[in-house]
Amino acid sequence: MDRLHCNYLTAITWAALADGVALEAERQKLDRVATLLHLLLGAVEDALTYAAGVAPAR
């Protein structure tokens, strides 16, 4: 289940970075999603780093 939650967080992180930057409001929403999914501290930062370096498969 954790893997599914991490994949979901990464997918919505790609959406947040679609314009090339994650605004503070987007970051707060990502933090909230991570909390609701019971992900570890740092999950959002990991997702942002990963999403910034990897283009989503289309």
PyMOL commands that set and color helices and strands:
alter all, ss='L'
color gray80, all
select helices_A, chain A and resi 2-16+24-36+43-53
alter helices_A, ss='H'
color red, helices_A
deselect
rebuild
show_as cartoon
